[in-house]
Amino acid sequence: MNERPIVILTALDLEYQAVLKHVADPRPHRHSAGTRFEVGRIADGGCRVALGLVGKGNHPAAVLAERAIAEFAPYALLFVGVAGALWPDIGLGDVVVATHVYAYHGGTSEDDGFKARPRVWEISHEPDQIARHLYRSGSWSRCLPEGAAVPKVRFGPIAAGEVVQDSRISAHAHWVRQTYNDALAIEMEAAGVSQAGHLNRSLPTVVVRGISDRADGTKVTSDGADWQVRAVANAAAFAIALAQELALEPHHGRSADAAGNGRAESVRIIARGHAHVGVQAANIYGDILIPQASGGVLDPAAQLMELRDKLRRALKTHELDEVTFAAAEEEIAIATAFLSERTGHGPRKATIALKRLRGLLADVSHLASHVSSVIAAL
């Protein structure tokens, strides 16, 4: 399974909670600018996900999608939420996977009328193929709430603007249907998210929407019948299944030679003389720091004292949240106690505690690297 996380964003708290129900052991992750994410794994041992709330509108969605991409270096970006249907044959509760996203507000106003100048983003081929396979197999329905009816899944364009459309006869409704008459649904965030994904080396980005109303003046009635709750539960179920399948795909980053012969690219490092290999890995995200003590020999006890100081600094700079900090402190205390034992089993027990600690600090690369150096010293 690809260990890079998948970022899932939503606009509304209702949507956020629907996705969060599928995430096991979520823990807070605070961005340095104050944005709060929750990081965990999809239930039943699934892939790592980072969940964020962006609010309404394409502009905040674009900014916070960019922030999430920079923070987590994800394998893919999913946006999950509700939308309004533009055509009567689309049922309430149906799931729409966007094959194209139209930013429909672009245009020029001239004497003879308003001329459209839209922008459009198309879903990447691989996620599109995976999503269609999920639909055909029906396996995604296992993620639906117990007893829920299996909705239709539709693939087609989505129109994204800055207006909540709730009329069948308004000038705005007429404009959208006339100019974007293949769009299945309308909403307010997909254009911003798609732009952020496009500008980050065409990061695979998928918009999954549940139909909660018909965008025809009946929104109040539909919302009163709890269609938002049902629609977003359906969209979240499909998105979670899609995230799992995406995580099972091999990493995109392969050399031209490796892609040609079907074998993953490998690098062999040979250390000669008095040299030592510090880190050898297929893909490294973030900084790597390998502390060296004077004389080339690491003192594990001294390294643990130094690590405590680094943990406190990381807490102050919000690299670590308080819950993770407290758990890390506890593992350091356990490791320190085992190191003070005079039996031969002390270092082995300390190593087990340090491995747990390294897992806790996996998202903060320089701290995890420090722990690895202590383990190596033991």
VOBA-1610 file (N, C-alpha, C; in pm, whole numbers, padded with zeros to 5 digits, always signed):
BEGIN
Met+00084-00120+00000Met+00000+00000+00000Met+00087+00124+00000Asn+00050+00222-00082Asn+00122+00349-00087Asn+00106+00421+00047Glu+00219+00457+00111Glu+00213+00516+00243Glu+00196+00668+00241Arg+00205+00729+00124Arg+00171+00871+00119Arg+00022+00887+00148Pro-00016+00987+00228Pro-00158+00999+00264Pro-00241+01046+00146Ile-00370+01033+00161Ile-00467+01091+00068Ile-00541+01200+00144Val-00542+01320+00089Val-00612+01432+00152Val-00758+01431+00108Ile-00848+01442+00205Ile-00992+01452+00177Ile-01042+01583+00236Leu-01101+01667+00153Leu-01149+01798+00196Leu-01301+01804+00182Thr-01362+01883+00269Thr-01507+01908+00263Thr-01532+02056+00285Ala-01654+02101+00249Ala-01689+02241+00268Ala-01770+02262+00395Leu-01853+02166+00433Leu-01945+02181+00545Leu-01911+02084+00658Asp-01948+02122+00780Asp-01925+02034+00895Asp-02000+01901+00878Leu-02120+01906+00822Leu-02197+01785+00799Leu-02120+01688+00709Glu-02057+01741+00606Glu-01978+01659+00515Glu-01853+01604+00585Tyr-01790+01689+00665Tyr-01670+01650+00739Tyr-01702+01531+00831Gln-01812+01543+00905Gln-01849+01436+00999Gln-01880+01306+00927Ala-01939+01315+00808Ala-01970+01194+00732Ala-01844+01119+00692Val-01739+01192+00655Val-01611+01128+00620Val-01541+01078+00746Leu-01545+01158+00851Leu-01475+01123+00974Leu-01523+00991+01033Lys-01648+00954+01008Lys-01701+00827+01059Lys-01623+00707+01005His-01556+00726+00893His-01480+00616+00831His-01333+00616+00872Val-01291+00713+00953Val-01149+00728+00987Val-01125+00675+01128Ala-01031+00584+01141Ala-00997+00524+01270Ala-00888+00605+01340Asp-00905+00624+01469Asp-00806+00690+01554Asp-00758+00823+01496Pro-00851+00914+01465Pro-00806+01044+01410Pro-00737+01126+01518Arg-00633+01197+01479Arg-00564+01284+01573Arg-00544+01421+01509Pro-00547+01526+01590Pro-00536+01661+01534Pro-00398+01687+01476His-00395+01765+01370His-00270+01810+01310His-00286+01959+01281Arg-00206+02040+01347Arg-00219+02185+01335Arg-00116+02240+01237His-00165+02309+01134His-00076+02378+01042His-00022+02503+01109Ser+00097+02546+01070Ser+00160+02662+01135Ser+00077+02789+01122Ala-00011+02796+01020Ala-00096+02915+01003Ala-00228+02901+01076Gly-00248+02791+01149Gly-00367+02776+01231Gly-00471+02679+01178Thr-00459+02634+01053Thr-00556+02540+00997Thr-00546+02405+01070Arg-00661+02351+01105Arg-00665+02223+01176Arg-00705+02112+01079Phe-00627+02008+01079Phe-00659+01887+01005Phe-00673+01773+01107Glu-00729+01662+01063Glu-00727+01539+01142Glu-00667+01430+01056Val-00572+01357+01115Val-00497+01255+01042Val-00524+01119+01106Gly-00552+01021+01023Gly-00576+00887+01074Gly-00570+00787+00960Arg-00627+00671+00984Arg-00635+00569+00880Arg-00781+00530+00859Ile-00812+00495+00737Ile-00945+00442+00710Ile-00964+00316+00792Ala-01081+00300+00849Ala-01109+00188+00939Ala-01073+00055+00875Asp-01043-00044+00962Asp-01004-00179+00919Asp-00869-00182+00849Gly-00775-00101+00900Gly-00638-00106+00850Gly-00618-00046+00714Gly-00695+00056+00681Gly-00686+00117+00549Gly-00573+00218+00538Cys-00577+00295+00430Cys-00470+00390+00400Cys-00477+00511+00492Arg-00367+00585+00495Arg-00360+00708+00574Arg-00437+00818+00502Val-00512+00896+00579Val-00586+01009+00522Val-00566+01131+00612Ala-00572+01249+00548Ala-00571+01375+00620Ala-00699+01448+00582Leu-00780+01480+00680Leu-00912+01537+00657Leu-00913+01684+00695Gly-00969+01769+00607Gly-00972+01912+00633Gly-01105+01974+00593Leu-01138+02085+00658Leu-01261+02161+00632Leu-01221+02295+00570Val-01276+02325+00450Val-01234+02446+00379Val-01339+02557+00382Gly-01465+02525+00415Gly-01569+02626+00409Gly-01625+02640+00269Lys-01722+02731+00253Lys-01791+02748+00125Lys-01712+02836+00029Gly-01718+02802-00098Gly-01661+02888-00201Gly-01534+02834-00262Asn-01513+02867-00390Asn-01396+02819-00463Asn-01266+02881-00411His-01270+03006-00368His-01147+03073-00326His-01088+03012-00199Pro-01165+02999-00089Pro-01106+02932+00028Pro-01073+02786+00000Ala-01151+02720-00085Ala-01120+02580-00118Ala-00985+02570-00186Ala-00955+02663-00277Ala-00826+02660-00347Ala-00710+02685-00251Val-00725+02785-00164Val-00617+02820-00071Val-00588+02705+00024Leu-00692+02647+00083Leu-00669+02542+00182Leu-00633+02409+00117Ala-00676+02387-00006Ala-00629+02268-00078Ala-00479+02279-00103Glu-00435+02396-00145Glu-00291+02419-00165Glu-00214+02398-00035Arg-00271+02446+00075Arg-00206+02431+00206Arg-00195+02283+00244Ala-00302+02208+00221Ala-00301+02065+00255Ala-00201+01988+00169Ile-00192+02025+00042Ile-00097+01957-00048Ile+00047+01983-00002Ala+00076+02109+00032Ala+00211+02143+00077Ala+00245+02076+00211Glu+00145+02060+00296Glu+00168+02005+00430Glu+00188+01853+00429Phe+00110+01783+00347Phe+00108+01636+00355Phe+00170+01565+00235Ala+00203+01637+00128Ala+00255+01573+00006Ala+00172+01451-00030Pro+00042+01466-00052Pro-00046+01350-00067Pro-00028+01279-00199Tyr-00079+01156-00203Tyr-00082+01077-00325Tyr-00196+01120-00416Ala-00305+01168-00354Ala-00422+01215-00429Ala-00502+01308-00341Leu-00590+01385-00404Leu-00674+01482-00334Leu-00819+01453-00370Leu-00904+01434-00270Leu-01046+01410-00292Leu-01127+01523-00229Phe-01232+01565-00297Phe-01324+01662-00238Phe-01462+01597-00231Val-01522+01599-00113Val-01646+01526-00087Val-01752+01622-00034Gly-01872+01612-00088Gly-01979+01698-00037Gly-02109+01677-00111Val-02199+01776-00096Val-02329+01770-00160Val-02334+01869-00275Ala-02430+01848-00363Ala-02448+01937-00478Ala-02595+01935-00520Gly-02632+02032-00605Gly-02768+02037-00658Gly-02774+01979-00798Ala-02875+01897-00825Ala-02892+01838-00958Ala-02945+01943-01055Leu-02897+01938-01179Leu-02941+02032-01282Leu-03046+01973-01375Trp-03072+01843-01364Trp-03167+01778-01454Trp-03259+01687-01374Pro-03385+01676-01414Pro-03484+01603-01334Pro-03460+01452-01327Asp-03382+01394-01420Asp-03360+01250-01416Asp-03254+01208-01315Ile-03188+01305-01252Ile-03087+01275-01150Ile-03157+01268-01015Gly-03149+01155-00950Gly-03224+01134-00827Gly-03155+01192-00704Leu-03236+01227-00605Leu-03181+01269-00476Leu-03107+01151-00414Gly-02987+01179-00363Gly-02904+01074-00306Gly-02806+01012-00404Asp-02825+01038-00534Asp-02729+00986-00632Asp-02590+01041-00607Val-02487+00965-00646Val-02348+01008-00634Val-02298+01050-00771Val-02238+01169-00779Val-02181+01219-00904Val-02030+01230-00888Val-01959+01161-00976Val-01813+01173-00983Val-01781+01265-01100Ala-01712+01375-01073Ala-01689+01477-01175Ala-01585+01431-01276Thr-01626+01417-01402Thr-01530+01391-01508Thr-01465+01520-01557His-01539+01631-01545His-01490+01765-01576His-01545+01859-01470Val-01471+01963-01440Val-01519+02069-01352Val-01516+02200-01430Tyr-01633+02263-01443Tyr-01643+02393-01511Tyr-01641+02506-01409Ala-01549+02601-01426Ala-01556+02728-01351Ala-01638+02822-01438Tyr-01769+02828-01412Tyr-01860+02886-01511Tyr-01877+03036-01502His-01818+03102-01404His-01840+03246-01391His-01753+03331-01484Gly-01652+03272-01547Gly-01567+03350-01636Gly-01641+03396-01760Gly-01617+03521-01802Gly-01683+03571-01922Gly-01646+03715-01951Thr-01703+03769-02056Thr-01685+03909-02089Thr-01821+03969-02123Ser-01846+04088-02072Ser-01973+04156-02094Ser-01956+04256-02209Glu-02033+04236-02318Glu-02024+04322-02435Glu-02162+04378-02468Asp-02168+04469-02564Asp-02294+04533-02598Asp-02401+04434-02641Asp-02359+04326-02704Asp-02458+04229-02752Asp-02476+04111-02657Gly-02430+04128-02533Gly-02456+04025-02433Gly-02332+03974-02364Phe-02353+03878-02279Phe-02245+03820-02199Phe-02192+03697-02270Lys-02061+03692-02291Lys-01996+03582-02361Lys-01915+03498-02259Ala-01937+03369-02263Ala-01871+03280-02167Ala-01723+03266-02198Arg-01642+03267-02093Arg-01500+03233-02102Arg-01467+03135-01989Pro-01518+03015-02002Pro-01503+02920-01891Pro-01363+02863-01882Arg-01333+02806-01765Arg-01216+02722-01747Arg-01266+02585-01710Val-01189+02483-01746Val-01234+02348-01719Val-01114+02261-01682Trp-01135+02171-01587Trp-01033+02074-01545Trp-01093+01935-01560Glu-01015+01845-01615Glu-01061+01708-01640Glu-00997+01613-01541Ile-01072+01515-01496Ile-01020+01416-01402Ile-00906+01339-01468Ser-00804+01303-01390Ser-00693+01222-01441Ser-00743+01084-01482His-00676+01026-01578His-00721+00899-01636His-00725+00786-01532Glu-00618+00772-01453Glu-00610+00659-01361Glu-00719+00663-01254Pro-00738+00777-01183Pro-00848+00780-01086Pro-00985+00758-01151Asp-01002+00808-01272Asp-01128+00788-01343Asp-01153+00640-01367Gln-01049+00568-01410Gln-01062+00424-01435Gln-01093+00348-01306Ile-01026+00386-01198Ile-01049+00319-01069Ile-01190+00345-01021Ala-01237+00470-01032Ala-01372+00504-00988Ala-01477+00426-01067Arg-01456+00413-01198Arg-01552+00339-01280Arg-01551+00189-01247His-01432+00138-01214His-01425-00003-01173His-01501-00024-01043Leu-01486+00067-00949Leu-01561+00058-00823Leu-01710+00056-00849Tyr-01754+00143-00938Tyr-01897+00150-00972Tyr-01945+00018-01034Arg-01867-00036-01129Arg-01909-00159-01195Arg-01912-00278-01100Ser-01812-00284-01012Ser-01803-00398-00920Ser-01905-00389-00807Gly-01945-00267-00773Gly-02038-00248-00662Gly-01975-00265-00526Ser-01842-00288-00522Ser-01775-00314-00395Ser-01778-00194-00301Trp-01791-00074-00356Trp-01791+00046-00273Trp-01910+00050-00178Ser-02018-00021-00212Ser-02141-00015-00131Ser-02120-00070+00009Arg-02011-00147+00030Arg-01981-00196+00165Arg-01956-00083+00263Cys-01919+00034+00210Cys-01890+00149+00297Cys-02015+00229+00332Leu-02129+00195+00274Leu-02253+00266+00304Leu-02300+00235+00446Pro-02378+00325+00507Pro-02435+00294+00639Pro-02520+00168+00632Glu-02525+00094+00740Glu-02599-00031+00744Glu-02747-00008+00711Gly-02798-00085+00619Gly-02939-00074+00583Gly-02970+00031+00479Ala-02869+00109+00437Ala-02894+00216+00339Ala-02911+00157+00199Ala-03000+00219+00122Ala-03019+00178-00017Ala-02896+00219-00099Val-02862+00138-00198Val-02747+00168-00283Val-02789+00268-00391Pro-02730+00388-00392Pro-02771+00489-00490Pro-02706+00466-00626Lys-02755+00538-00726Lys-02689+00537-00856Lys-02561+00618-00849Val-02461+00575-00926Val-02337+00652-00939Val-02329+00702-01082Arg-02309+00831-01097Arg-02307+00894-01229Arg-02172+00961-01252Phe-02127+00958-01375Phe-02002+01021-01414Phe-02035+01130-01516Gly-01992+01254-01486Gly-02019+01362-01578Gly-01968+01494-01525Pro-01982+01601-01602Pro-01931+01732-01561Pro-02009+01791-01443Ile-01940+01875-01368Ile-01999+01952-01258Ile-01966+02098-01282Ala-02064+02185-01258Ala-02042+02329-01269Ala-02016+02387-01131Ala-01909+02467-01120Ala-01871+02525-00991Ala-01865+02677-01003Gly-01940+02746-00919Gly-01941+02892-00920Gly-01945+02947-00780Glu-01998+03067-00767Glu-02002+03132-00635Glu-02145+03162-00592Val-02243+03099-00656Val-02383+03127-00630Val-02454+02999-00590Val-02536+03004-00485Val-02624+02892-00452Val-02744+02899-00545Gln-02753+02807-00637Gln-02864+02810-00734Gln-02983+02734-00678Asp-03096+02799-00670Asp-03218+02736-00621Asp-03338+02786-00701Ser-03325+02782-00832Ser-03434+02826-00920Ser-03422+02753-01053Arg-03537+02723-01113Arg-03538+02661-01244Arg-03553+02763-01355Ile-03600+02886-01320Ile-03635+02983-01424Ile-03556+03114-01416Ser-03465+03126-01320Ser-03389+03250-01306Ser-03293+03268-01422Ala-03245+03393-01441Ala-03148+03420-01547Ala-03021+03338-01527His-02981+03322-01401His-02861+03244-01370His-02881+03098-01409Ala-02997+03041-01374Ala-03026+02902-01409Ala-03029+02884-01561His-03091+02979-01631His-03097+02971-01777His-02956+02976-01837Trp-02871+03063-01784Trp-02734+03077-01834Trp-02654+02947-01817Val-02665+02887-01699Val-02590+02764-01674Val-02637+02653-01766Arg-02768+02635-01779Arg-02820+02527-01862Arg-02791+02550-02010Gln-02791+02676-02052Gln-02767+02705-02192Gln-02620+02687-02229Thr-02530+02728-02139Thr-02387+02731-02171Thr-02316+02603-02128Tyr-02365+02538-02025Tyr-02301+02416-01971Tyr-02406+02306-01962Asn-02472+02278-02074Asn-02589+02190-02066Asn-02555+02042-02052Asp-02425+02007-02044Asp-02391+01868-02012Asp-02359+01850-01865Ala-02359+01960-01787Ala-02328+01950-01644Ala-02442+01878-01572Leu-02406+01785-01486Leu-02506+01709-01410Leu-02547+01780-01282Ala-02453+01854-01223Ala-02478+01913-01092Ala-02406+02046-01080Ile-02445+02123-00980Ile-02386+02255-00958Ile-02349+02270-00812Glu-02233+02332-00786Glu-02184+02351-00650Glu-02086+02468-00646Met-02005+02480-00537Met-01931+02604-00515Met-01783+02587-00478Glu-01726+02467-00486Glu-01587+02451-00443Glu-01497+02377-00541Ala-01553+02299-00632Ala-01473+02207-00713Ala-01370+02278-00801Ala-01402+02399-00849Ala-01308+02470-00936Ala-01181+02508-00859Gly-01196+02555-00737Gly-01080+02592-00656Gly-00993+02474-00624Val-01054+02362-00587Val-00978+02241-00553Val-00907+02187-00678Ser-00976+02187-00791Ser-00917+02135-00914Ser-00799+02220-00959Gln-00810+02351-00942Gln-00698+02440-00978Gln-00577+02412-00891Ala-00599+02391-00761Ala-00487+02361-00671Ala-00419+02231-00710Gly-00498+02129-00742Gly-00440+02002-00784Gly-00363+02016-00915His-00418+02091-01009His-00353+02110-01138His-00217+02180-01123Leu-00211+02279-01036Leu-00087+02356-01019Leu+00018+02281-00938Asn-00018+02169-00879Asn+00078+02087-00805Asn+00112+01962-00886Arg+00174+01987-01004Arg+00219+01879-01091Arg+00108+01783-01126Ser-00011+01840-01149Ser-00129+01761-01189Ser-00157+01649-01089Leu-00159+01684-00961Leu-00192+01588-00857Leu-00329+01527-00887Pro-00343+01395-00883Pro-00474+01334-00907Pro-00579+01391-00811Thr-00683+01451-00867Thr-00785+01518-00790Thr-00922+01470-00835Val-01005+01428-00739Val-01137+01374-00772Val-01241+01444-00685Val-01348+01491-00749Val-01460+01554-00680Val-01576+01455-00678Val-01624+01422-00558Val-01735+01328-00540Val-01848+01401-00468Arg-01964+01408-00531Arg-02076+01483-00476Arg-02200+01394-00462Gly-02271+01411-00352Gly-02401+01348-00334Gly-02509+01451-00366Ile-02611+01411-00438Ile-02718+01503-00478Ile-02817+01519-00363Ser-02822+01642-00308Ser-02909+01669-00194Ser-03032+01751-00229Asp-03034+01812-00349Asp-03150+01890-00393Asp-03146+01900-00545Arg-03247+01962-00603Arg-03255+01970-00749Arg-03224+02109-00804Ala-03181+02202-00723Ala-03145+02336-00768Ala-03257+02400-00851Asp-03381+02376-00808Asp-03494+02424-00887Asp-03601+02495-00803Gly-03561+02541-00683Gly-03657+02608-00596Gly-03713+02520-00487Thr-03673+02394-00484Thr-03725+02300-00383Thr-03620+02264-00279Lys-03513+02343-00270Lys-03403+02311-00179Lys-03449+02305-00033Val-03534+02399+00008Val-03580+02400+00147Val-03654+02272+00180Thr-03738+02228+00088Thr-03812+02103+00110Thr-03718+01984+00119Ser-03622+01977+00028Ser-03526+01865+00028Ser-03443+01864+00155Asp-03394+01982+00196Asp-03314+01990+00319Asp-03397+01949+00439Gly-03525+01987+00440Gly-03613+01951+00551Gly-03638+01803+00561Ala-03623+01733+00447Ala-03641+01587+00446Ala-03510+01513+00471Asp-03407+01584+00517Asp-03276+01525+00552Asp-03203+01464+00432Trp-03224+01519+00314Trp-03153+01466+00199Trp-03006+01502+00201Gln-02969+01610+00268Gln-02826+01642+00281Gln-02753+01531+00355Val-02812+01484+00465Val-02749+01379+00545Val-02733+01252+00463Arg-02836+01212+00391Arg-02831+01089+00312Arg-02735+01103+00194Ala-02741+01218+00129Ala-02657+01237+00010Ala-02510+01238+00044Val-02474+01306+00154Val-02332+01314+00187Val-02281+01181+00242Ala-02367+01102+00305Ala-02326+00968+00349Ala-02292+00880+00229Asn-02370+00894+00121Asn-02343+00818-00001Asn-02212+00862-00066Ala-02192+00995-00073Ala-02069+01047-00134Ala-01947+01007-00052Ala-01958+01014+00081Ala-01845+00977+00167Ala-01810+00829+00150Ala-01912+00744+00139Ala-01888+00601+00122Ala-01811+00574-00007Phe-01853+00639-00116Phe-01783+00616-00243Phe-01640+00671-00237Ala-01624+00790-00178Ala-01491+00851-00170Ala-01395+00768-00086Ile-01443+00712+00024Ile-01358+00629+00110Ile-01313+00503+00035Ala-01405+00440-00036Ala-01369+00322-00115Ala-01269+00360-00224Leu-01288+00477-00284Leu-01196+00523-00388Leu-01058+00551-00330Ala-01052+00612-00212Ala-00923+00639-00148Ala-00848+00508-00123Gln-00919+00406-00077Gln-00856+00276-00053Gln-00796+00219-00181Glu-00871+00227-00289Glu-00822+00173-00415Glu-00705+00253-00470Leu-00710+00385-00456Leu-00600+00470-00501Leu-00472+00436-00425Ala-00484+00410-00296Ala-00366+00381-00214Ala-00301+00249-00252Leu-00376+00160-00315Leu-00320+00031-00355Leu-00242+00038-00485Glu-00253+00153-00555Glu-00182+00168-00681Glu-00033+00189-00656Pro+00055+00144-00748Pro+00198+00171-00733Pro+00225+00319-00744His+00337+00361-00685His+00374+00503-00685His+00394+00553-00827His+00344+00676-00856His+00357+00732-00990His+00502+00760-01029Gly+00585+00797-00930Gly+00719+00846-00960Gly+00813+00734-01000Arg+00825+00703-01131Arg+00918+00602-01181Arg+01003+00665-01288Ser+01123+00614-01301Ser+01211+00664-01405Ser+01164+00616-01541Ala+01213+00679-01648Ala+01173+00637-01782Ala+01213+00494-01808Asp+01331+00454-01759Asp+01376+00317-01780Asp+01290+00218-01706Ala+01255+00253-01580Ala+01173+00162-01501Ala+01035+00148-01562Ala+00980+00261-01610Ala+00847+00254-01671Ala+00849+00169-01795Gly+00963+00170-01866Gly+00971+00094-01991Gly+00980-00055-01968Asn+01050-00100-01864Asn+01064-00244-01847Asn+00972-00302-01740Gly+00886-00214-01681Gly+00787-00264-01586Gly+00841-00289-01447Arg+00968-00255-01421Arg+01025-00277-01288Arg+01040-00146-01215Ala+01017-00148-01085Ala+01032-00026-01005Ala+01178+00016-01003Glu+01198+00148-01002Glu+01335+00200-00998Glu+01400+00168-00864Ser+01524+00123-00865Ser+01595+00092-00741Ser+01730+00162-00742Val+01774+00197-00624Val+01903+00264-00607Val+01983+00186-00504Arg+02107+00155-00538Arg+02193+00083-00445Arg+02303+00175-00397Ile+02318+00184-00266Ile+02420+00270-00206Ile+02527+00181-00142Ile+02652+00206-00175Ile+02762+00127-00120Ile+02853+00221-00041Ala+02874+00189+00085Ala+02962+00269+00170Ala+03098+00199+00181Arg+03206+00271+00150Arg+03340+00212+00154Arg+03425+00283+00259Gly+03530+00218+00298Gly+03621+00276+00396Gly+03551+00294+00529His+03556+00417+00584His+03494+00446+00713His+03358+00513+00698Ala+03303+00513+00576Ala+03175+00578+00553Ala+03061+00491+00606His+02948+00555+00637His+02828+00485+00683His+02708+00539+00606Val+02616+00450+00572Val+02491+00492+00508Val+02396+00539+00617Gly+02353+00665+00608Gly+02262+00719+00710Gly+02119+00676+00688Val+02066+00700+00568Val+01927+00665+00536Val+01922+00614+00394Gln+01855+00503+00371Gln+01830+00455+00235Gln+01682+00425+00226Ala+01613+00493+00135Ala+01468+00478+00123Ala+01426+00505-00020Ala+01310+00452-00057Ala+01260+00472-00193Ala+01217+00616-00215Asn+01139+00670-00121Asn+01091+00808-00132Asn+01099+00873+00005Ile+01153+00993+00012Ile+01166+01065+00137Ile+01097+01200+00121Tyr+01006+01232+00213Tyr+00935+01359+00211Tyr+00972+01437+00337Gly+01022+01556+00323Gly+01065+01635+00437Gly+01214+01622+00462Asp+01261+01692+00564Asp+01403+01693+00595Asp+01444+01566+00669Ile+01568+01525+00651Ile+01625+01412+00723Ile+01744+01462+00803Leu+01743+01438+00933Leu+01852+01481+01020Leu+01905+01359+01094Ile+02037+01336+01083Ile+02101+01224+01153Ile+02205+01282+01249Pro+02173+01291+01378Pro+02267+01350+01474Pro+02390+01262+01489Gln+02504+01326+01507Gln+02629+01255+01530Gln+02695+01310+01657Ala+02729+01220+01744Ala+02800+01261+01865Ala+02949+01270+01836Ser+03021+01343+01920Ser+03164+01356+01901Ser+03229+01220+01917Gly+03333+01195+01834Gly+03399+01066+01840Gly+03330+00959+01761Gly+03212+00993+01699Gly+03142+00899+01614Gly+03060+00797+01689Val+03051+00802+01825Val+02975+00706+01903Val+02859+00778+01969Leu+02739+00727+01951Leu+02620+00790+02007Leu+02592+00734+02146Asp+02565+00822+02241Asp+02525+00783+02375Asp+02372+00786+02380Pro+02304+00669+02388Pro+02158+00667+02382Pro+02092+00754+02489Ala+02142+00750+02612Ala+02082+00829+02719Ala+02090+00979+02688Ala+02208+01024+02640Ala+02225+01165+02605Ala+02135+01203+02487Gln+02123+01109+02392Gln+02037+01136+02277Gln+01891+01149+02318Leu+01848+01071+02416Leu+01710+01082+02464Leu+01687+01214+02534Met+01786+01263+02608Met+01773+01395+02672Met+01762+01504+02566Glu+01841+01492+02460Glu+01834+01590+02352Glu+01699+01583+02280Leu+01648+01460+02264Leu+01519+01443+02199Leu+01408+01509+02281Arg+01416+01500+02414Arg+01315+01567+02498Arg+01311+01717+02470Asp+01430+01776+02456Asp+01436+01920+02426Asp+01373+01950+02290Lys+01401+01863+02193Lys+01344+01885+02060Lys+01192+01871+02061Leu+01142+01778+02141Leu+00997+01761+02152Leu+00931+01887+02208Arg+00995+01946+02309Arg+00937+02068+02368Arg+00936+02182+02267Arg+01044+02192+02187Arg+01047+02297+02085Arg+00941+02271+01977Ala+00925+02143+01941Ala+00825+02109+01839Ala+00684+02138+01888Leu+00660+02120+02019Leu+00529+02154+02075Leu+00504+02303+02068Lys+00607+02382+02100Lys+00592+02528+02097Lys+00569+02580+01956Thr+00632+02516+01858Thr+00616+02561+01718Thr+00499+02492+01649His+00425+02412+01727His+00304+02345+01678His+00332+02239+01573Glu+00455+02189+01566Glu+00481+02071+01484Glu+00417+01948+01546Leu+00405+01948+01680Leu+00341+01839+01753Leu+00219+01894+01827Asp+00113+01814+01834Asp+00000+01852+01918Asp+00024+01798+02059Glu-00055+01843+02153Glu-00032+01810+02294Glu-00051+01661+02323Val-00147+01598+02253Val-00172+01455+02276Val-00051+01372+02232Thr+00000+01401+02113Thr+00118+01328+02064Thr+00240+01355+02151Phe+00256+01481+02195Phe+00368+01517+02282Phe+00365+01435+02411Ala+00247+01425+02473Ala+00236+01351+02599Ala+00267+01203+02578Ala+00217+01145+02469Ala+00244+01004+02442Ala+00393+00981+02414Ala+00456+01076+02343Ala+00599+01064+02314Ala+00682+01073+02442Glu+00646+01165+02530Glu+00716+01178+02659Glu+00708+01047+02739Glu+00592+00984+02733Glu+00574+00859+02808Glu+00666+00749+02753Glu+00677+00740+02620Glu+00764+00637+02561Glu+00911+00666+02592Ile+00950+00794+02593Ile+01089+00828+02629Ile+01118+00787+02772Ala+01022+00811+02861Ala+01041+00773+03002Ala+01057+00622+03016Ile+00978+00546+02940Ile+00988+00400+02944Ile+01125+00355+02893Ala+01167+00412+02779Ala+01297+00375+02722Ala+01411+00409+02817Thr+01403+00527+02880Thr+01508+00568+02974Thr+01517+00473+03092Ala+01399+00431+03142Ala+01397+00339+03257Ala+01460+00204+03220Phe+01430+00155+03100Phe+01488+00027+03057Phe+01639+00038+03037Leu+01686+00155+02988Leu+01829+00172+02967Leu+01906+00170+03099Ser+01840+00211+03207Ser+01907+00213+03338Ser+01914+00076+03402Glu+01838-00021+03346Glu+01844-00157+03402Glu+01983-00218+03380Arg+02025-00298+03470Arg+02157-00360+03459Arg+02148-00499+03394Thr+02028-00541+03355Thr+02014-00672+03290Thr+02040-00657+03141Gly+02063-00770+03076Gly+02090-00768+02932Gly+01967-00738+02849His+01848-00746+02909His+01725-00723+02833His+01686-00576+02827Gly+01753-00492+02904Gly+01716-00350+02908Gly+01720-00282+02772Pro+01831-00290+02697Pro+01837-00226+02565Pro+01730-00278+02469Arg+01702-00409+02478Arg+01602-00466+02387Arg+01464-00408+02418Lys+01429-00399+02546Lys+01300-00342+02583Lys+01294-00192+02549Ala+01407-00124+02566Ala+01411+00019+02531Ala+01390+00038+02381Thr+01445-00053+02302Thr+01430-00044+02157Thr+01283-00057+02117Ile+01210-00146+02183Ile+01067-00163+02152Ile+00991-00033+02180Ala+01022+00031+02294Ala+00957+00159+02327Ala+00993+00266+02224Leu+01120+00265+02180Leu+01163+00365+02082Leu+01098+00342+01945Lys+01072+00219+01911Lys+01002+00192+01785Lys+00859+00245+01790Arg+00796+00230+01906Arg+00662+00290+01921Arg+00670+00441+01910Leu+00775+00497+01970Leu+00795+00642+01965Leu+00816+00689+01822Arg+00893+00614+01745Arg+00917+00653+01606Arg+00787+00654+01526Gly+00698+00560+01556Gly+00568+00559+01490Gly+00485+00682+01526Leu+00491+00723+01652Leu+00418+00843+01695Leu+00466+00968+01622Leu+00597+00972+01595Leu+00659+01092+01538Leu+00681+01082+01388Ala+00615+00985+01323Ala+00641+00959+01181Ala+00615+01081+01093Asp+00518+01167+01134Asp+00485+01283+01051Asp+00580+01401+01069Val+00670+01392+01167Val+00769+01499+01190Val+00906+01436+01162Ser+00953+01452+01040Ser+01065+01371+00990Ser+01192+01385+01071His+01226+01508+01116His+01354+01524+01186His+01350+01459+01324Leu+01232+01454+01388Leu+01221+01385+01517Leu+01226+01234+01498Ala+01156+01183+01395Ala+01158+01039+01368Ala+01300+00993+01333Ser+01375+01077+01260Ser+01513+01044+01225Ser+01601+01037+01349His+01576+01130+01443His+01653+01129+01568His+01630+00998+01644Val+01504+00954+01650Val+01472+00829+01718Val+01543+00712+01650Ser+01545+00714+01515Ser+01612+00606+01442Ser+01760+00600+01477Ser+01823+00714+01496Ser+01966+00715+01531Ser+01989+00657+01671Val+01893+00680+01763Val+01907+00622+01898Val+01891+00470+01891Ile+01793+00426+01810Ile+01775+00282+01793Ile+01899+00218+01735Ala+01959+00283+01636Ala+02082+00231+01576Ala+02194+00223+01679Ala+02201+00322+01766Ala+02305+00321+01869Ala+02288+00205+01966Leu+02162+00170+01992Leu+02136+00056+02082Leu+02171-00077+02017
//
